[in-house]
Amino acid sequence: MSRSIAHLAGLSARTMATLVRRRIASPMEIVDAVLARIERLEPEINAFAALDIDRVRDAARQSEALMMQDRFLGPLHGVPVTVKDVQAVAGLPTRRGSRLTTADHAEQDSPAVARLRAAGALILGKTTMTEHGWTAVSDSPLTGTTHNPWKHGFTSGGSSAGAAALAAAGCGPLHLGTDGAGSVRIPAHFCGVVGFKPSFGRVPYVPVPNNGSLSHIGPLTGDVPDGALMLEVMAGPHAADFTSLPIGFRAPDFERAELKGLRIAYSPTLGHARVDPEVADLVAEAGRAFADLGAYVEEVEPDWGPQGPDLIRALWGAALLSARPADAEAAESMDEGLIACLRDSDGATLGDVQAAQARRIAYAAAIGHWFDSGWDLLLTPAASVAAFEVGRQRPAHWPDHAWDWISWAEFSYPFNLAHNPAISVPCGLTKGGLPVGLQIVGPRHDDAAVMAAAHAYLTARPFRRRPYDDQLPSKAADLR
């Protein structure tokens, strides 16, 4: 493949779509460039549960034929996309990271995937995830370990493990993830990319998970405008998801996005969380950058924060009850950490779960009232630690536990419980060269404000190029 074609793999979705519309590059050239990069990097990263090479090339040929007729399906015409292996893609199995699922092929796309395809996106395949999305590290009994492109042998995060790793490695611009307690934002934090969890119901989630309204669909991308473009395509009500919001999403005017005059709270611990010093320092510096850009920033520790840890631990095992093994033989095929988590919930009664849900309702209301008291945004670390070695639920310098990864992820789940929009954007590297994410949270349904602030911050404080981008021509970096 020529150097001029190879650079296409690392471009933004917006640039890819523009090149297709101007006939500067064809969908086939773009797909071949992305597949070539995947072929070079994928054996080491291990980010795909199913790579659908023949079908995506067929789709690219059809897309190219339409292009030659000046017919374009939508804003993603000719743009490659991946889908986390929890959403259905017609012709591929949906395994959810578990050996106990079937390899039967889905007959139709989920609504979010169907909308991407209708907008002209080309589906590359299904990305890896942890078993039933139970943990925020990147090990799966079905697909093995997904490695962080910044450092092999280190976690890429989870449960949207493959999506974040591919975004970081520049293997296509758009990656669909899901987030039940941080599963979009945490891998974005570990991999140095943008991960956005919209307000609950913004994107229809079908089949609707029976897990207490925790799960959201969101994009993992190289920049904020690409995430907004992907969200615009996926968002909007759907008859099969009674929780879906009645309106879609419109991206903000990113050229005018600014932070001046915003009233922003910065919470380094939410009043209770342990945070590694390097992570804390980088996030604190990001908070100062918001002030430098004209925002009013005040350090706070909200009174609802310390209520979170007991609440999520009371609810997390209950949310995973559908994954309970039928017998001992089934348990042998499952993630040991998931089994340990389920065992810790064995004694919970229906009354216990209902009581926890009542506390959750009050907790969500407290967060809502807190934002309503005058805060435009909240800044926190996206997680307490940088990426650590695979095969562990906690870093080696943290107390060991059979399953409790939540101890270093205390910043993400509050906004699943309360349904707020939240984004992780890279804000620096540790001394070991590993990315750290800043989380920006907004009032419920104010998704555009969160994305606008994230873009304004990254425009003023651009993050270093992603892994492997230094192997591209300088022109490619400019185009991206």
Secondary structure, DSSP 8 states (H G I E B T S, - for coil): --HHHHGGGGS-HHHHHHHHHTTSS-HHHHHHHHHHHHHHHHHHH--EEEE-HHHHHHHHHHHHHHHHTT---STTTT-EEEEETTS--BTSB--TT-TTS---BBSS--HHHHHHHHTT-EEEEEE---GGG--SS-EETTTEE-EETTEEEEE--SSSHHHHHHHHTTS-SEEEEEESSSTTHHHHHHHTSEEEE-STTSS--SS--SSSS--EEEEEESSHHHHHHHHHHH-S-BTTBTTS-SS------GGG---TT-EEEE-SSTTT----HHHHHHHHHHHHHHHHTT-EEEE---TTGGGHHHHHHHHHHHHTGGG--SSHHHHHTS-HHHHHHHHHTTT--HHHHHHHHHHHHHHHHHHHHHHHTT-SEEEEES-SS---BTT-SS-TTS---SS-GGGG-TTTTHHHHS---EEEEEEEE-TTS-EEEEEEE-STT-HHHHHHHHHHHHHHS-----TTGGGS-HHHHHH-
